[in-house]
Amino acid sequence: MAVTTSSLIAPQIQWHEGMLLSPHHFQQSDLRHHQVLIHHMSLVNNFHWGVRNFKLDLVVLPDGLVRIIELEAVMPDGLIISYHMNQADVPALEFDLKPHKKDLINGGELTIQLALPQRHEHASPIVGEFARYWSVEGEEVKDDTAPDNVIKIPRLFPRVHLAAGDTAPARTTSIPLMKVRYQNEAFVQTKSQPPLFLIEEGNPIHRECLELVKTIREKASYLSDRWQSQAGTPLAGETAALLRPLVTVLPLFESLVHGTGNAPYLLYRQICLIAGYLSNLRLEQLPPVMPVYNHKDIYGSFQPVLEHMHMMLGTIEKSYASFLFNQRDRLFSLRMHPAYKSDKLYLGIRIPKGMTELQLGDWISDAIIASDDAIDSVRDKRITGARRSLIREGDMYQLIPSRGVILVELENDPAYIHFEQNINIFNPADHPDRRPTEIVLYVKKGS
């Protein structure tokens, strides 16, 4: 782990005039500088280490070879790792999974660690069994003030390697990079996440948060419409109690997921706060005890909290699913899936500006409603197709449209409505300023 006590920091060198310098002085000065920096970092942030960039060769993984293409990381003891597979003089970061196949066949998982030998006071960091660095010749460098003066400077590269297991190998510090399992005759990477500095766009945790925030906004919109329709009735208070936690968390949650990236621990704390607000949706059930944040298992830390949020949002269930009609000029059309089959169909028709509800009622009364292969028959007979009727306010307490939308009940007549075809709605005599802005089909869930 990172240095956390000043007693572990090398004492300051007493520089003085006439001092005979040796490599020891520079080595100890470099060591102290590193230790002081990490000591300060660990006091400011316990999670100042992790992976910044990690590219895995996905071509060879199914056959049982973990090969790292690029890796940027900071080890728990503060050492910076910058690796590329084409780097000269440094061994490849690879690990053979095939010897572990028998342990994974029955559904087990294997953790792959990025390991680095620890520094020990009485052991050389360059030579010996637990050497911490590779010593390489180094490339030629120029003197900034005398470009003709070129020398080669020996360099030290961190002696990192890949190891398997849930804990670090003896006398090493490590970062769990990934977990693998064996399924369908191939090795695959699990959803586990290495310790990260930021949860960014594309990360599985970020994608789950995006899905949640979308669900919260959809359910808040649904409850807001329902509350407006229930204003002045005893049901309005119950709806408001469900709506209040959602609108409380939306600004915070949306600002988090639409930002440029969040530190995992800070995001975890905010997600727990949001989960607490959502627990108000079911006051009869206390929220579970959330896990302590584990920087080595980010996905495992977030997953129980996200699952709890999904469960809370699942208590707000719409009775009807909605499907938006496509519009091209005066034609509104929607492909009728067999799953929509029901004795009665319901349409939500939005009133445009400058048109009254009465005028829209006349529009829908004169409109032709028929499937693709029934339109010619309807026109030849000079009829309007499927029978429809306006639904009065209050008749459909489960189906609550938003403001400016009228409901229409549509008879599911097989003479005019055929599934696996488009249902078409249009008024041949309408005007662009006197037609709906949108039409939605409502299908009762479980019908």
Secondary structure per residue as TSV (DSSP state, phi and psi in degrees):
chain	resnum	aa	ss	phi	psi
A	1	M	-	360.0	171.3
A	2	A	-	-69.5	156.3
A	3	V	-	-64.3	128.6
A	4	T	-	-125.1	-5.5
A	5	T	S	-129.5	139.2
A	6	S	G	-66.2	-19.4
A	7	S	G	-65.5	-19.4
A	8	L	G	-89.2	-2.4
A	9	I	S	-89.5	133.6
A	10	A	-	-58.6	134.4
A	11	P	-	-61.0	153.9
A	12	Q	-	-68.3	140.5
A	13	I	-	-75.5	138.5
A	14	Q	-	-92.3	99.1
A	15	W	-	-79.4	139.9
A	16	H	-	-150.2	160.3
A	17	E	T	-66.5	139.2
A	18	G	T	81.0	6.6
A	19	M	-	-67.7	133.2
A	20	L	-	-84.2	114.2
A	21	L	-	-85.2	143.6
A	22	S	-	-138.1	167.2
A	23	P	H	-55.1	-28.1
A	24	H	H	-57.4	-41.5
A	25	H	H	-61.4	-46.0
A	26	F	H	-69.3	-36.4
A	27	Q	H	-64.0	-44.3
A	28	Q	H	-69.5	-35.5
A	29	S	H	-65.6	-42.4
A	30	D	H	-64.4	-41.3
A	31	L	H	-62.7	-46.4
A	32	R	H	-63.0	-42.5
A	33	H	H	-57.8	-45.1
A	34	H	H	-63.8	-44.9
A	35	Q	H	-66.3	-40.0
A	36	V	H	-64.5	-43.1
A	37	L	H	-61.1	-47.0
A	38	I	H	-68.0	-35.1
A	39	H	H	-60.7	-46.2
A	40	H	H	-63.7	-43.1
A	41	M	H	-61.9	-40.5
A	42	S	H	-69.3	-28.1
A	43	L	H	-72.9	-33.4
A	44	V	H	-80.1	-39.7
A	45	N	-	-148.9	116.6
A	46	N	T	-65.4	-21.9
A	47	F	T	-112.8	50.9
A	48	H	-	-86.0	8.8
A	49	W	-	-123.7	160.0
A	50	G	E	149.7	-164.8
A	51	V	E	-104.7	132.4
A	52	R	E	-101.8	-37.0
A	53	N	E	-145.8	132.7
A	54	F	E	-147.5	111.8
A	55	K	E	-117.8	123.7
A	56	L	E	-108.5	142.2
A	57	D	-	-78.1	100.6
A	58	L	T	-79.7	-9.3
A	59	V	T	-74.5	-41.3
A	60	V	T	-93.2	-12.8
A	61	L	G	-59.4	-46.5
A	62	P	G	-56.8	-28.3
A	63	D	G	-85.3	-3.9
A	64	G	T	106.3	21.3
A	65	L	E	-122.7	120.8
A	66	V	E	-89.4	115.6
A	67	R	E	-126.8	122.4
A	68	I	E	-88.5	127.5
A	69	I	E	-89.2	-50.2
A	70	E	E	-139.3	148.0
A	71	L	E	-154.3	125.8
A	72	E	E	-122.8	125.2
A	73	A	E	-154.5	162.6
A	74	V	E	-121.1	121.5
A	75	M	-	-72.3	160.7
A	76	P	T	-57.0	-26.1
A	77	D	T	-91.1	9.0
A	78	G	S	95.7	-6.6
A	79	L	-	-73.0	133.3
A	80	I	E	-87.9	132.1
A	81	I	E	-111.6	125.7
A	82	S	E	-133.4	106.0
A	83	Y	E	-127.3	141.5
A	84	H	E	-136.6	141.3
A	85	M	T	-62.5	-22.4
A	86	N	T	-91.9	8.3
A	87	Q	-	-66.7	130.1
A	88	A	T	-75.2	150.9
A	89	D	T	67.3	7.4
A	90	V	S	-123.1	126.8
A	91	P	-	-59.9	151.5
A	92	A	-	-68.0	144.9
A	93	L	-	-89.0	95.6
A	94	E	E	-138.1	155.0
A	95	F	E	-147.2	131.6
A	96	D	E	-88.9	118.4
A	97	L	-	-86.6	-17.6
A	98	K	G	-58.8	-37.8
A	99	P	G	-62.8	-17.3
A	100	H	G	-99.6	5.4
A	101	K	H	-58.1	-42.7
A	102	K	H	-64.2	-27.4
A	103	D	H	-78.0	-15.6
A	104	L	H	-105.0	-14.1
A	105	I	T	-59.5	-35.5
A	106	N	T	-89.9	23.6
A	107	G	S	96.5	7.7
A	108	G	-	-73.8	166.8
A	109	E	-	-125.0	148.2
A	110	L	E	-122.1	127.7
A	111	T	E	-90.3	130.9
A	112	I	E	-102.9	120.0
A	113	Q	E	-102.5	142.5
A	114	L	E	-93.0	110.6
A	115	A	E	-111.4	147.0
A	116	L	E	-141.3	128.8
A	117	P	E	-57.0	138.5
A	118	Q	-	-73.1	157.4
A	119	R	-	-84.7	132.2
A	120	H	-	-120.1	137.9
A	121	E	T	-58.6	-37.0
A	122	H	T	-105.1	17.7
A	123	A	S	-127.4	145.8
A	124	S	-	-71.6	135.2
A	125	P	S	-79.8	-1.6
A	126	I	S	-116.2	-33.5
A	127	V	S	-122.7	158.3
A	128	G	S	106.9	176.1
A	129	E	T	-64.1	-35.9
A	130	F	T	-112.0	41.1
A	131	A	-	-58.5	139.2
A	132	R	-	-92.7	-20.6
A	133	Y	E	-131.1	152.1
A	134	W	E	-89.2	133.5
A	135	S	E	-98.7	122.8
A	136	V	E	-124.6	158.4
A	137	E	-	-63.5	-38.0
A	138	G	-	87.1	155.3
A	139	E	-	-85.6	165.6
A	140	E	E	-69.8	140.5
A	141	V	E	-129.3	150.8
A	142	K	E	-99.5	151.3
A	143	D	-	-73.9	126.2
A	144	D	S	-60.1	-29.8
A	145	T	S	-96.4	-13.8
A	146	A	-	-141.4	85.6
A	147	P	T	-56.4	-23.5
A	148	D	T	-76.0	-15.4
A	149	N	-	-86.4	98.5
A	150	V	E	-116.2	131.1
A	151	I	E	-138.8	164.4
A	152	K	E	-102.0	131.5
A	153	I	-	-111.2	122.5
A	154	P	-	-58.4	142.8
A	155	R	E	-123.4	155.9
A	156	L	E	-116.8	128.1
A	157	F	E	-116.7	137.8
A	158	P	E	-55.6	134.3
A	159	R	-	-88.9	62.3
A	160	V	-	-81.6	152.8
A	161	H	E	-150.5	166.4
A	162	L	E	-98.0	139.5
A	163	A	E	-139.7	159.5
A	164	A	E	-109.4	143.2
A	165	G	S	138.2	159.3
A	166	D	S	-77.8	-18.4
A	167	T	S	-123.1	163.4
A	168	A	-	-70.2	144.9
A	169	P	-	-59.8	160.2
A	170	A	T	-56.9	140.2
A	171	R	T	59.9	31.0
A	172	T	E	-131.4	159.7
A	173	T	E	-109.5	147.6
A	174	S	E	-147.5	163.8
A	175	I	E	-127.9	126.3
A	176	P	E	-72.4	112.1
A	177	L	E	-81.3	-41.2
A	178	M	E	-165.5	167.4
A	179	K	E	-125.1	144.1
A	180	V	E	-126.9	154.6
A	181	R	E	-139.1	170.6
A	182	Y	E	-117.1	118.2
A	183	Q	E	-148.9	147.6
A	184	N	T	51.5	43.3
A	185	E	T	62.9	29.9
A	186	A	E	-152.3	152.0
A	187	F	E	-84.7	132.7
A	188	V	E	-133.3	153.3
A	189	Q	E	-85.7	138.9
A	190	T	-	-85.2	-177.4
A	191	K	S	-78.5	-2.3
A	192	S	-	-57.7	150.2
A	193	Q	-	-117.1	140.2
A	194	P	-	-73.1	166.1
A	195	P	-	-57.9	128.5
A	196	L	B	-121.9	157.1
A	197	F	S	-85.0	-33.1
A	198	L	-	-140.3	142.5
A	199	I	B	-93.0	108.4
A	200	E	-	-111.1	173.0
A	201	E	T	-57.6	136.1
A	202	G	T	97.3	-20.4
A	203	N	-	-65.9	139.8
A	204	P	H	-54.3	-36.2
A	205	I	H	-66.5	-41.0
A	206	H	H	-64.0	-40.3
A	207	R	H	-63.7	-39.9
A	208	E	H	-66.1	-38.4
A	209	C	H	-65.8	-39.3
A	210	L	H	-61.0	-42.7
A	211	E	H	-62.9	-41.1
A	212	L	H	-65.6	-43.7
A	213	V	H	-66.7	-34.0
A	214	K	H	-65.2	-43.0
A	215	T	H	-63.3	-41.7
A	216	I	H	-62.3	-44.4
A	217	R	H	-65.6	-40.5
A	218	E	H	-63.1	-44.1
A	219	K	H	-71.3	-33.9
A	220	A	H	-65.4	-40.6
A	221	S	H	-63.3	-42.7
A	222	Y	H	-62.2	-45.9
A	223	L	H	-68.9	-34.4
A	224	S	H	-63.5	-43.4
A	225	D	H	-63.0	-40.9
A	226	R	H	-66.8	-40.1
A	227	W	H	-64.0	-41.8
A	228	Q	H	-63.7	-37.4
A	229	S	H	-71.8	-25.0
A	230	Q	H	-96.0	1.0
A	231	A	T	-51.3	130.9
A	232	G	T	88.6	-1.0
A	233	T	S	-111.7	161.1
A	234	P	T	-61.4	-23.8
A	235	L	H	-73.4	-19.2
A	236	A	H	-62.3	-38.0
A	237	G	H	-64.2	-39.9
A	238	E	H	-65.3	-42.3
A	239	T	H	-66.2	-39.9
A	240	A	H	-62.0	-35.9
A	241	A	H	-65.3	-32.3
A	242	L	H	-78.0	-35.5
A	243	L	H	-73.4	-36.3
A	244	R	H	-58.2	-47.2
A	245	P	H	-62.6	-33.0
A	246	L	H	-68.7	-47.0
A	247	V	H	-72.0	-20.7
A	248	T	H	-69.9	-40.9
A	249	V	H	-89.1	-18.2
A	250	L	H	-57.0	-51.3
A	251	P	H	-59.3	-43.3
A	252	L	H	-65.2	-48.5
A	253	F	H	-65.4	-43.4
A	254	E	H	-66.3	-37.2
A	255	S	H	-66.1	-30.8
A	256	L	H	-71.5	-49.3
A	257	V	H	-78.3	-21.0
A	258	H	T	-98.1	7.3
A	259	G	S	-81.8	-172.8
A	260	T	S	-88.5	-6.8
A	261	G	-	148.7	150.4
A	262	N	B	-132.7	141.0
A	263	A	-	-63.0	132.9
A	264	P	H	-55.0	-44.7
A	265	Y	H	-65.8	-42.3
A	266	L	H	-66.6	-39.8
A	267	L	H	-63.8	-40.2
A	268	Y	H	-60.4	-42.9
A	269	R	H	-63.5	-41.0
A	270	Q	H	-68.1	-38.1
A	271	I	H	-64.4	-39.4
A	272	C	H	-63.5	-38.5
A	273	L	H	-62.6	-45.3
A	274	I	H	-63.1	-41.6
A	275	A	H	-60.9	-35.2
A	276	G	H	-64.6	-43.2
A	277	Y	H	-62.0	-42.4
A	278	L	H	-67.5	-21.9
A	279	S	G	-64.8	-17.1
A	280	N	G	-64.5	-15.7
A	281	L	G	-69.1	-22.5
A	282	R	G	-136.4	81.7
A	283	L	T	-67.9	-20.6
A	284	E	T	-75.3	-6.4
A	285	Q	S	-127.6	118.6
A	286	L	-	-70.3	145.2
A	287	P	-	-66.6	150.2
A	288	P	-	-69.9	161.7
A	289	V	-	-72.5	118.1
A	290	M	-	-78.5	149.3
A	291	P	-	-67.5	150.9
A	292	V	-	-67.2	137.8
A	293	Y	-	-59.0	130.1
A	294	N	-	-119.4	108.6
A	295	H	T	-64.0	-25.3
A	296	K	T	-83.1	-8.5
A	297	D	-	-141.8	70.9
A	298	I	H	-63.2	-47.9
A	299	Y	H	-62.5	-41.3
A	300	G	H	-64.8	-27.6
A	301	S	H	-73.5	-44.1
A	302	F	H	-74.7	-34.4
A	303	Q	H	-56.9	-47.1
A	304	P	H	-61.6	-34.4
A	305	V	H	-70.2	-44.4
A	306	L	H	-65.3	-38.3
A	307	E	H	-64.0	-39.4
A	308	H	H	-63.1	-40.0
A	309	M	H	-64.8	-42.5
A	310	H	H	-59.6	-42.1
A	311	M	H	-64.5	-42.1
A	312	M	H	-63.7	-43.4
A	313	L	H	-67.8	-27.0
A	314	G	T	-67.0	-15.6
A	315	T	T	-74.2	-16.9
A	316	I	S	-99.1	100.2
A	317	E	-	-117.9	128.8
A	318	K	-	-75.5	143.3
A	319	S	S	-78.5	-22.9
A	320	Y	E	-127.3	141.6
A	321	A	E	-92.6	148.2
A	322	S	E	-118.1	143.8
A	323	F	E	-135.6	121.6
A	324	L	E	-82.2	133.0
A	325	F	-	-71.8	144.8
A	326	N	E	-78.8	145.1
A	327	Q	E	-124.3	133.8
A	328	R	E	-136.9	104.9
A	329	D	T	56.5	-121.6
A	330	R	T	-86.6	-5.1
A	331	L	E	-94.3	126.4
A	332	F	E	-110.3	129.7
A	333	S	E	-141.6	151.3
A	334	L	E	-151.2	131.1
A	335	R	E	-68.4	125.1
A	336	M	-	-91.3	106.3
A	337	H	-	-79.8	144.8
A	338	P	G	-55.5	-25.5
A	339	A	G	-66.8	-16.3
A	340	Y	G	-82.8	-3.6
A	341	K	-	-62.5	127.2
A	342	S	-	-162.2	158.3
A	343	D	S	-62.1	-38.2
A	344	K	E	-123.9	139.0
A	345	L	E	-113.4	151.7
A	346	Y	E	-127.8	136.1
A	347	L	E	-114.9	140.4
A	348	G	E	-110.0	119.8
A	349	I	E	-118.6	120.2
A	350	R	E	-85.5	132.1
A	351	I	-	-81.0	127.7
A	352	P	-	-77.2	163.8
A	353	K	T	-63.8	140.9
A	354	G	T	85.4	2.5
A	355	M	-	-123.1	135.0
A	356	T	-	-88.0	166.1
A	357	E	H	-63.7	-35.5
A	358	L	H	-65.2	-42.9
A	359	Q	H	-64.8	-38.4
A	360	L	H	-67.9	-34.3
A	361	G	H	-61.5	-40.1
A	362	D	H	-65.8	-38.0
A	363	W	H	-60.9	-47.8
A	364	I	H	-70.5	-29.8
A	365	S	H	-66.4	-36.3
A	366	D	H	-90.3	-7.3
A	367	A	S	-73.9	150.1
A	368	I	E	-88.9	129.7
A	369	I	E	-127.3	109.7
A	370	A	E	-163.2	157.1
A	371	S	E	-77.0	171.5
A	372	D	G	-52.6	-50.6
A	373	D	G	-84.8	5.5
A	374	A	G	-108.8	-6.3
A	375	I	H	-65.4	-46.0
A	376	D	H	-60.6	-41.9
A	377	S	H	-63.3	-41.3
A	378	V	H	-63.8	-43.4
A	379	R	H	-66.5	-41.9
A	380	D	H	-61.5	-37.1
A	381	K	H	-85.9	-3.9
A	382	R	T	55.7	46.4
A	383	I	-	-121.3	175.1
A	384	T	-	-105.1	2.7
A	385	G	B	90.6	-139.2
A	386	A	S	-59.0	139.0
A	387	R	-	-71.2	139.5
A	388	R	E	-138.1	155.4
A	389	S	E	-150.9	143.8
A	390	L	E	-71.9	142.9
A	391	I	-	-99.9	125.2
A	392	R	-	-72.9	151.1
A	393	E	T	-59.6	130.5
A	394	G	T	98.6	-17.2
A	395	D	S	-74.5	-24.3
A	396	M	-	-121.4	80.7
A	397	Y	S	-69.7	-22.2
A	398	Q	S	-83.7	-23.8
A	399	L	-	-109.8	101.3
A	400	I	-	-113.0	106.4
A	401	P	-	-77.7	164.6
A	402	S	-	-76.4	168.6
A	403	R	T	-61.6	140.3
A	404	G	T	84.0	14.6
A	405	V	E	-122.4	131.9
A	406	I	E	-104.8	150.0
A	407	L	E	-101.3	140.4
A	408	V	E	-129.9	131.3
A	409	E	E	-92.2	130.1
A	410	L	E	-117.5	126.4
A	411	E	E	-76.9	129.2
A	412	N	-	-82.6	76.2
A	413	D	-	-91.3	117.4
A	414	P	T	-62.9	-13.4
A	415	A	T	-71.5	-24.2
A	416	Y	T	-122.4	-22.8
A	417	I	-	-118.5	115.5
A	418	H	-	-119.0	134.5
A	419	F	T	-81.9	161.8
A	420	E	T	68.1	16.6
A	421	Q	S	-133.8	170.7
A	422	N	E	-78.3	139.2
A	423	I	E	-96.1	131.2
A	424	N	E	-114.3	137.1
A	425	I	E	-129.6	122.7
A	426	F	E	-158.4	152.7
A	427	N	-	-114.4	109.3
A	428	P	T	-60.4	-22.9
A	429	A	T	-106.3	13.8
A	430	D	-	-82.2	176.9
A	431	H	-	-126.3	147.4
A	432	P	G	-51.7	-32.7
A	433	D	G	-82.7	-4.7
A	434	R	G	-129.2	51.7
A	435	R	S	-142.9	156.7
A	436	P	-	-60.4	151.6
A	437	T	S	-84.2	-24.1
A	438	E	E	-162.9	154.7
A	439	I	E	-129.9	134.7
A	440	V	E	-123.7	137.0
A	441	L	E	-94.6	129.4
A	442	Y	E	-105.1	129.2
A	443	V	E	-122.2	125.8
A	444	K	E	-67.2	129.9
A	445	K	T	-68.8	136.7
A	446	G	T	82.1	4.2
A	447	S	-	-80.7	360.0
